[in-house]
Amino acid sequence: MAAEYVLVLTTLPNDADAAAFGRSLVEERLAACVNLLPPMQSVYRWEGEVEQETERQLIIKTTRDRTV
């Protein structure tokens, strides 16, 4: 059966070590590749309030069987 490829999009706080997280995913073979995007501003609703924070987005390239 052929592998089913997926992209996982997630964000981390700007002060988190996104590079170390991405590297760990690749080293542990949980992802084939992780793209780290530059810091961005995110606006979202949390617990009834509108928040705004600087975050980093990660694009994680993996297979479906590694996401469960």
N, CA, C and O of each residue as an XYZ file, in Angstrom:
272
protein
N       0.846     -1.178      0.000
C       0.000      0.000      0.000
C       0.897      1.248      0.000
O       1.850      1.328      0.775
N       0.599      2.191     -0.843
C       1.384      3.422     -0.955
C       1.151      4.319      0.254
O       0.055      4.360      0.814
N       2.189      5.028      0.642
C       2.075      5.962      1.767
C       1.160      7.117      1.383
O       1.160      7.571      0.238
N       0.392      7.580      2.341
C      -0.478      8.738      2.144
C       0.210      9.936      2.784
O       0.343     10.009      4.006
N       0.642     10.870      1.952
C       1.385     12.029      2.437
C       0.450     13.110      2.946
O      -0.627     13.325      2.390
N       0.866     13.788      4.006
C       0.067     14.865      4.588
C       0.965     16.038      4.948
O       2.159     15.877      5.201
N       0.363     17.221      4.963
C       1.008     18.426      5.477
C       0.315     18.781      6.778
O      -0.913     18.845      6.840
N       1.090     19.009      7.802
C       0.562     19.416      9.097
C       0.988     20.857      9.309
O       2.179     21.168      9.266
N       0.029     21.734      9.538
C       0.317     23.137      9.822
C       0.106     23.378     11.304
O      -0.926     23.008     11.862
N       1.087     23.999     11.938
C       0.942     24.339     13.350
C       1.723     25.616     13.620
O       2.532     26.045     12.797
N       1.480     26.208     14.754
C       2.227     27.394     15.161
C       2.838     27.157     16.530
O       2.348     26.358     17.329
N       3.915     27.872     16.772
C       4.564     27.879     18.080
C       4.762     29.325     18.495
O       4.902     30.196     17.636
N       4.776     29.600     19.792
C       5.086     30.963     20.233
C       6.438     31.396     19.666
O       7.337     30.570     19.505
N       6.581     32.662     19.371
C       7.815     33.173     18.776
C       9.034     32.872     19.636
O      10.130     32.693     19.105
N       8.864     32.812     20.962
C      10.010     32.565     21.837
C      10.327     31.074     21.994
O      11.305     30.721     22.654
N       9.513     30.194     21.394
C       9.808     28.759     21.430
C      10.951     28.470     20.455
O      11.181     29.238     19.521
N      11.646     27.396     20.666
C      12.744     27.029     19.771
C      12.183     26.173     18.636
O      12.285     24.946     18.662
N      11.591     26.832     17.641
C      10.950     26.147     16.523
C      11.953     25.311     15.739
O      11.617     24.225     15.267
N      13.175     25.802     15.595
C      14.190     25.056     14.852
C      14.510     23.733     15.548
O      14.632     22.700     14.889
N      14.645     23.759     16.861
C      14.933     22.532     17.611
C      13.763     21.562     17.517
O      13.969     20.355     17.392
N      12.535     22.077     17.574
C      11.355     21.227     17.464
C      11.316     20.557     16.091
O      11.112     19.347     15.994
N      11.512     21.345     15.031
C      11.513     20.797     13.679
C      12.610     19.769     13.484
O      12.382     18.709     12.903
N      13.801     20.086     13.971
C      14.924     19.161     13.850
C      14.626     17.847     14.570
O      14.947     16.775     14.059
N      14.025     17.923     15.738
C      13.678     16.727     16.500
C      12.690     15.850     15.723
O      12.831     14.627     15.703
N      11.692     16.469     15.084
C      10.726     15.697     14.296
C      11.412     14.943     13.166
O      11.085     13.786     12.900
N      12.359     15.592     12.500
C      13.078     14.946     11.390
C      14.025     13.867     11.926
O      14.085     12.767     11.377
N      14.760     14.177     12.991
C      15.688     13.188     13.567
C      14.966     11.932     14.031
O      15.483     10.825     13.878
N      13.776     12.096     14.596
C      12.997     10.954     15.092
C      12.184     10.272     13.986
O      11.424      9.339     14.246
N      12.358     10.754     12.743
C      11.661     10.215     11.572
C      10.146     10.341     11.665
O       9.406      9.543     11.089
N       9.699     11.351     12.398
C       8.266     11.643     12.452
C       7.861     12.544     11.300
O       6.680     12.638     10.966
N       8.833     13.205     10.691
C       8.598     14.068      9.535
C       9.777     13.932      8.588
O      10.910     13.699      9.011
N       9.491     14.081      7.290
C      10.564     14.059      6.295
C      11.201     15.434      6.174
O      12.387     15.556      5.866
N      10.399     16.474      6.420
C      10.870     17.849      6.260
C       9.981     18.755      7.100
O       8.780     18.517      7.222
N      10.573     19.792      7.677
C       9.817     20.810      8.414
C      10.267     22.173      7.918
O      11.453     22.498      7.976
N       9.320     22.974      7.427
C       9.618     24.347      7.001
C       9.259     25.290      8.136
O       8.163     25.215      8.692
N      10.188     26.179      8.479
C       9.973     27.178      9.528
C       9.764     28.526      8.863
O      10.671     29.049      8.216
N       8.583     29.085      9.016
C       8.294     30.377      8.419
C       8.714     31.486      9.366
O       8.832     31.267     10.572
N       8.942     32.687      8.819
C       9.354     33.813      9.666
C       8.262     34.163     10.687
O       7.102     33.786     10.518
N       8.641     34.880     11.736
C       7.630     35.312     12.708
C       6.494     36.059     12.014
O       6.705     36.782     11.040
N       5.290     35.865     12.538
C       4.090     36.500     11.993
C       3.187     36.899     13.144
O       3.343     36.409     14.262
N       2.253     37.779     12.874
C       1.259     38.177     13.865
C       0.003     37.342     13.678
O      -0.532     37.264     12.572
N      -0.467     36.725     14.735
C      -1.700     35.945     14.719
C      -2.742     36.641     15.578
O      -2.451     37.083     16.689
N      -3.947     36.735     15.058
C      -5.085     37.286     15.789
C      -6.089     36.157     15.935
O      -6.460     35.525     14.946
N      -6.533     35.896     17.157
C      -7.420     34.761     17.410
C      -8.278     35.031     18.643
O      -7.977     35.917     19.443
N      -9.335     34.265     18.782
C     -10.197     34.363     19.965
C      -9.800     33.258     20.932
O      -9.685     32.095     20.546
N      -9.593     33.630     22.195
C      -9.214     32.668     23.233
C      -9.973     33.011     24.505
O      -9.847     34.114     25.037
N     -10.764     32.056     24.989
C     -11.539     32.223     26.217
C     -12.350     33.514     26.194
O     -12.381     34.259     27.174
N     -13.012     33.771     25.053
C     -13.911     34.911     24.934
C     -13.251     36.241     24.623
O     -13.943     37.247     24.467
N     -11.932     36.272     24.529
C     -11.202     37.510     24.258
C     -10.460     37.407     22.929
O     -10.032     36.323     22.533
N     -10.312     38.532     22.247
C      -9.506     38.575     21.031
C      -8.058     38.858     21.428
O      -7.770     39.850     22.098
N      -7.159     37.981     21.010
C      -5.745     38.063     21.364
C      -4.920     38.311     20.107
O      -5.375     38.032     18.998
N      -3.718     38.829     20.276
C      -2.776     38.997     19.184
C      -1.386     38.666     19.703
O      -0.947     39.222     20.709
N      -0.699     37.769     19.024
C       0.627     37.316     19.452
C       1.534     37.119     18.242
O       1.063     36.908     17.124
N       2.825     37.190     18.480
C       3.801     36.841     17.463
C       4.054     35.343     17.558
O       4.352     34.824     18.634
N       3.933     34.647     16.426
C       4.125     33.203     16.380
C       4.984     32.828     15.176
O       5.221     33.646     14.286
N       5.447     31.580     15.164
C       6.128     31.000     14.004
C       5.249     29.881     13.480
O       4.766     29.057     14.257
N       5.039     29.841     12.186
C       4.286     28.730     11.607
C       5.260     27.674     11.111
O       6.302     27.989     10.537
N       4.903     26.410     11.342
C       5.678     25.276     10.861
C       4.829     24.504      9.872
O       3.643     24.274     10.108
N       5.433     24.106      8.768
C       4.805     23.214      7.801
C       5.548     21.894      7.926
O       6.738     21.808      7.625
N       4.839     20.871      8.371
C       5.446     19.568      8.646
C       5.002     18.594      7.562
O       3.808     18.357      7.384
N       5.965     18.031      6.841
C       5.680     17.083      5.760
C       5.940     15.679      6.278
O       7.058     15.347      6.673
N       4.889     14.854      6.274
C       4.978     13.527      6.870
C       4.016     12.592      6.152
O       3.487     12.929      5.093
N       3.794     11.433      6.722
C       2.808     10.490      6.195
C       1.707     10.284      7.224
O       1.913     10.475      8.422
N       0.544      9.893      6.741
C      -0.610      9.748      7.635
C      -0.319      8.784      8.775
O      -0.739      9.037      9.905
N       0.383      7.691      8.518
C       0.633      6.709      9.583
C       1.546      7.262     10.691
O       1.600      6.681     11.775
N       2.250      8.349     10.449
C       3.099      8.945     11.484
C       2.363     10.034     12.282
O       2.930     10.597     13.218
N       1.120     10.331     11.925
C       0.376     11.393     12.602
C      -0.582     10.872     13.650
O      -1.174     11.665     14.383
N      -0.752      9.579     13.745
C      -1.709      9.031     14.722
C      -1.016      8.468     15.924
O      -1.673      7.969     16.838
